């Protein structure tokens, strides 16, 4: 069995099909781990959703910020942005089945036997793996019990620092922001979303979340995406797989059963551009 982790697809359906063929995926023995952001900005999010949903247990997928945005647009009429490419999903005859499937994806997936954690963006230094999974589960329960309530209140950058005493919408919003939007934070766990460049581009005291000293999650291998300016990253039990396919880069996969092997990529078919 191979477990292939795949970076942010963002509606790049042709590239995903090409990558699946290139890695020799076999549904009888293999599993695909998707880091989230299956949809948006790319040309064919509908085909991506249909394909990944059709894989059933062969696909593990966590929610990314663009996936949550699709849910908000579909379920609470959140405003479409100029750069969104979600209209085909919203008009599809199987829209409701796709939205229901997406709604039930987790924000974090942990394989205790293999020692791997899958998230879309990152983890603040203070969170252990157990705390991360507990907070992800809180968001998942809120999505199941009252999706409109969660989706209506998830937008916003505050609070910007973790406190165990956070409650209600503030607690859920912070958890969503960390798991689906985080790139930079301070050693004390303050988060910032204005910084989007390469790790070395941010001034002190901002650090890539995985470089924070004494990070409580450091003993677990973490697989993530969300950071196209970072590109492929594999060091110190941290694997970043967003190689900017939707921006004209590549779509990348790594065999988690053979992490010392080289990543496998296919070139993007999208015009070269810079992430907004």
N, C-alpha and C positions, 0 to 999 in steps of 0.2 A: 504493500500500500504506500502511496505517496500522498502527502498533504502539500498542496501547492497554495501558497499565499499570493494573492493578486492585488496590485495597487488600484488606485482610484480609476474607475472605468468612465464615469461621467457621460454616459450616453454614447460612447465610442463602440458601437456594436460590431462593426467589421473588424476592428482591431482585437476585440475580445475573442471573436470566433477564430481569428488567425492565431492568437496566442494559445488558445485551448488546443488547436491542432498542433502547434509547434511543440508543446510540452508532452504530446502524446497521451492526453487525458483519457483514462479508461474508467467508465462508470461502474464497472464491476469491482474495482479495487482502489480507486483514487477519491480524494476529497479536495474541494477547492475552498479556500478561506478568502473571503472578500473583505477588504478593510473598510468598506462603506463608500458612500458617494457613488452608488451605481448610476445615478441619474444627474441630468442637468448640465447645461452649457454645450454638451456635445449634440450630434445630429440625430441620434436614434435611441433615446432613453426607453422608449416603449419596447423595442426589441430586446434591449438588455434586461429589463425587468422580466419579460416573458421567458427569456432563456434561463436566467438564474432561478426563477421560481420553478421552472420545469425540472430542474435538477434535483429537487426534493432534498433528501438527506445527504446527497453528494455535495451540497453547497452550504457553507456556513457564512452568514453575512451579518455584520454589525451595522447599525445605523450611523450615517454621517450627517453633517449639517445640511447638505443638499437633499438627502432623503427625508429628513425631518421637515424641510421647507416644502417639499412636495406634499407631505401629509397635511401640513398647515393650509396650503392652497386648496387641497381637495376637500378637507373636512371642516375648515373654519373660514374659508374664503379669504385667506391671507392674500395680500396684493402680489400679483406677479411682477417680477422685476424685469427690466428691459432686457437683461441678458439671459433670462430663463428660457429654456427650450422644453417645457413640460406640456405644451398644449396637446400633443398627440396622445399622451397618457390620459389626460383629462377627458378627451373625446372618445377614447377607445371603448368598444362594446364590452370588454372585460375589465374595464376600469375598476369596478368595485372589488373584484377578486384580487386584482393586483394591489390595490390600496390596503385591503384587509391583510394580505400576506406581508406587505411591508410594515404595517402597523405592529405586527407580532415579531419583528426582528429585535434582537437584544441590542443594548448599547455596549456590552462587553461580553466576550466569550472566553471561558477559561478551560483549558484541557489540563486537569490536574495530573493525569498520568504522564503527559509529555512535558508539563511545566511551562506551557505557553499561554499567554494572554493576548487576545485580539481586541483592539480598540481602534476607533477611527483616528483620533488626534493625539491624546496623551493623558498623563496623570500628574497631578501636583505632587510635590515631594513628600508631603505629609501623609499621603494615602498609602496604606498597605494594599496588597492584593485583595485581602478580605474586605477592607473598607471600600475599595473600588467596586467590587462585585456587589456589595450591599447597597451602595448608592445607585449603581446602574439598575439594580432590581427595584429600587424605590421608583425610579423614573418609569421603568417598564410596567410596574403595577399601576401607576398613574395613567399611563397611556392606555392600558386595558380598561381601567375603571371609568375614566373620564377624559377621553382623548381631546375633546374640545377644550376642557379646562387647562390641560397641560400645554397644548399647542398655542392657545391664546396668550399664555403668560411666559413662554420660553424665550421670546425675543428681548434682547437687552444685554448690556455688559456689566451690570451690577447684580449682586455684590462681586467684588474683584479679589476677595481673599477668603480662604476657607476658615470657617469656624464650625466646630461640631454642634454648636448651639443653633445654627441656621435652621429655620423651619419653613414649612409651606412653600409658596412659589419661589422664594429666594433660594431655598435649599435645592429645589429641583432645577431651577435655572442655572445655578452654579455648577451642578453636576452635569447638566447637558452641555454647558459651555466648555467645561474641561474635557469631557470625553469626545466632543465633536468639533471643537474649534481651537484648542490650545496649541500654541507653538512655543511661546516664550513665557517665562515666569521668573520670579525672584527666588532666592534660596528659602525665603520665608513663605512662599506659596502665593504671592500676589500675582495675578494673571493680567496679561495685556494682549489685545487683539490688533493693535495698530502696527505692530512689527510683523512683517511678512517675508522678509528677505532671507538670505542665507544666515546660518548660525552666527557668523562673525560680524554680521551687519548691525546687530543691536548694541546700543551703548549699555554700560553698567548702570544699574545692577541686573539687567535682563540677561537671562540664560536660556538656551534651549532646555525644555523641560527635562530631558533625559540627562543633562549635564549638571543638574542641581546636586550639590553635595549632600551626602547622607540621605539619599532618596530611599524611602521605605519600601519601594517596589523593586529595588535593584537586584534582588535575587532571582527574579523571574524573567524569562525571555518575553519581550513585548514586541508585538508586530503591529504596525500602524501605517497610516497614510497621511493625507491631508496637506502635506508640505512639499509642494512641487519645487520650490526653490532649494530645498534640501536635496532632493533627488534620492537616488538609491543610497541607503546607509545601512551598514551592518558592522556594528562594533559594540563590545561590552554588553552583549545580550539584548541589544536593541536593533530592530530591523525596520527601516523606513522604506516604503515601496511606492510612494507617489513620484513617478518620473514624468509627470506632466503630459500625459497623452492628449488631453483635451486642448492643451496649449501648443501642440505640435512637437512634443517630445517623444516618449515611448510609453508603451504599456508593458509592465514588468511583472514577472512571477518568480518566486523562489521556492524550491523544494525544502520544506521545513524538516523533512527527514534527513536531508543531506545539506545542512546549512553552510558547510564549507565549500559547496559547489558554487559555480557562478550563476548569477541570475539569468533568466531567459527573457528576452524582450522582443517586441515587434515595433517597427516604426509607426508613428502616428500618421494618419491620413488627413489630419486637420492642419490648417494654416498655422504657421509659427506666430505666436503672440505671447504676451506677458500676462501672468495672472493678475486679475484686478484686486 
